[in-house]
Amino acid sequence: MAVMQVNTEEFRKTVTENKLVLVDFFATWCGPCRMVAPLLDEVSEEYQGKAAVVKVDVDEEQELAEEFGISSIPTVILFKDGVPAATHVGAHPKDFYTDLIEMHL
């Protein structure tokens, strides 16, 4: 299942309606972002019902990126109960993302 790209309004709804949300801040032109995308698709499928996984295009949602201090991409922020619980910059292997979710379940 592909990770859904969300706009600012959808982002806020997703973060408030789900206990755990992994948000991938990316850009279409970013090579490392493209490497991470299929890994996050797998993570999204594996954690369906336990954690939501969405992505935000920093070029399309610049205000949201600024709000969370995104200066490098890819950046993932794990939200727990609507609050950022962890922020990580750069591309990582799949088990990094699954471990991050597991630590906060």
N, C-alpha and C positions, 0 to 999 in steps of 0.2 A: 504494500500500500504506500503510495507516494505521500510524502509530507506535504501538508496543505500550506500554501503561501497565504499569509493574512495581511490585511491592512491594519491601520491603527485601531479602528473600532473593533474589528474581529479579534485582534490581539488582546485588547482589554477584556473583552467578553470571555475569551478562552482562559486567560490567566485568572479571572475571578471565579469562573465556573468549574475549574478543575483543581484538585488538590496539588498535583504535580504537573508542571509544564516545562518542557525543554524547548527553548526558543533559539533558533539558528539565525543570526544576523549575517546576511550574505549579500553578494552582488553577482549578477549574471556573468560579468567579465572576469571574475575572480577564479583563477585556476584551482587553488586549494579548496575553495568553496564547492567547486564541481566535484572534487575528489571526495569530499565529506558527504555530499548529497545522497548517494546510494546507501551509504552506511546508516545515515539517519532514517532513510526509508525502512531499512531492516529493523532498526531500533523501534521505530513507530509501530511496526507490525507486531513485534515481540511484546511490547508493553501496552498494547491496546487494552483499554479498560483500567490500566494502572497509572499511566502517565500519558499526557498529550504531548505531541511533538509538532511544532509549527515552525515556519520560517518567515523572516521579514526581510524584504529587499531594502537595503539601506539607501539605495538611490531613489526609490519610490516613497519611502517613509522616513525622510531625513529628520523630521522633528522627533520621531520615536527613537531613532538612532542617537540623536543628540541627548535626549532625555536620559538614556542609559549609558552615556559616555562611550559609545562605540567609536573607536578611532582606528582599529585594525579589524580586518575580517579574514577568515570567519571568526566570529565570536559567538559562543553559546552561553546563554544565561539559563540557569535552572531556577524556576519560580516554585516556591512551596507556599501554599496557602496565600497566594497573591503577592508574595514578597520575594525579591531575589535572594536565593540561598547560596548560589555559586556562580562564578563567572570565569570562563576559560577562553583564551585567545589561541587561534591557530588550529591547524588540522591535526586530528588525533585518530588512532585506530578505533574500531568499533567498540572494543571492550572498555575503552576509556569512557565512552558515553553510557554504556550499560552499567558500569561500576558507579558512575556518578548518580544515575537514577537509583540504583540499589541502595546506595548510602543514605538516600533521603526517603525511601519508601516507608 
